[in-house]
Amino acid sequence: MKKLLSKYQLLISASLIYILFSCGKQESTQTKNIIPVSNSISNMVEGKDYVTLKRFRVIDSQGFNQPVEVSSFLLPANWEVNSGVQWNVSNKCIPEILQAYVQASSPNKDYELIFFPTTQFDWSDDPILLDAMQRGYNLHSCHIAEPLDAAGYISQSIAPYLKAQVKSVKPMSEIQQKMDEGAMQLTNTARQSGNYAYSHKGFASEGLLTFADGKEGLALCTLMQTILNTPSTQGGMANTYQCYVSMRVVIKYNSGKETMARKMLSTFLGSAKMNPQWTNSVQAIFAAISRNAQIEIGKQIEISRQSQAEISNNIARNWERINTTNTSITTNNTEIEKQEFSQYLRGVDSWTDDSGNKVELSSGFSNAWSKGDGSYILSDNPAFDPNVTFNESWNRLKK
């Protein structure tokens, strides 16, 4: 169990790279178009001649002495974005102690994106142990539900929650391969230490959804099962399951707009960057939890204060400028390259600035520019130049 607890140090910090979801209380950030259109250039229309992408930021306002940036990502500048992090140190379900969320929508609600928090559900074939879990006697049990793979989770959890119907569901083949590799790595690591009771299975699926209002949706889900095979109280052997849902993201869109929705989602995922100072501090907190699962809230707060001393907003700004080509989502010990999701969705192009830093932006544009504040402009209009249109300093990117 101690090994399982230490494993969550990676589980929690990683799923947040995608910044990360929730239906509870949320911190709202009203977004505005950050590009003032010059009155002297009236023939350039946003959405037609150019598209502005803004870097939005997820803020942790609860875990430390002051608000700390968790991550950032790109979406159209005129979208409304709600995001944040919620802490519940008394939660028995370790993956749900920290919950990060993102909800975003276009001005006319033609596109709505939800990135849900990580979650876990447990089950046992042993009726005695299952009864103890259902009664809350098991120290670390999460939600009690029969095990599912990613496809089943989309059909039986995500779709019903959103009041949607499942049109189709299929594996994400490229991502599934990464999940299989990660599951094998986890299983081999356990066996190398002499523990043959544990095995793991990874799953990655996408589902197409339909809604009563005529809109459609795309749901992505990755899920890792940890299976513990032990003697049953009834004789023989029994399996206990932990199903960790590392990613569950949905984008809802008008019928017929799937291609553009995939581009939006691909840009969101491919541009996500984590603040390593925040991640390291969170790992320190969960390391303490793994050493003493009954840690008092007062001690927990003190650990947060100590970790806060290592976080610098100036340093946090630098992580957004560093080339993050190798940045990945960690699911259990599985490293899933962000580019794998973007390539799977096939909705982005890779651009490079003069310093060699790379960024993935919505595909289909022949020109791109960046600005020091983390915003980008894309255009197919050969007459458009943001340096002229806005009388500002924009740097052209190269494909």
Secondary structure, DSSP 4 states (H G I P E B T S, - for coil): -HHHHHHHHHHHHHHGGGT---SSS--EE-----SPPPTT--S--BTTTBEEEEEEEEEE-SSSSS-EEEEEEEEETTSEEEEEEEE-TT-SSGGGSEEEEEEEE-TTSSEEEEEPPPEEEEEESSHHHHHHHHTT-STT--EE-----HHHHIIIIIHHHTTEEEEEEEE-HHHHHHHHHHHHHHHHHHHHTT--SEEEEEEEEEEEEEETTS-EEEEEEEEEEEEEEEE-TTSSEEEEEEEEEEEEEEEEE-TT-HHHHHHHHHHHHHT-EE-HHHHHHHHHHHHHHHH-TT--HHHHHHHHHHHHTT--HHHHHHHHHS--TT-EEEETTEEEEHHHHHHHHT-EEEEE-TT--EEEEESS-SEEEE-TTS-EEEE--TT--HHHHSSS--EEPB-
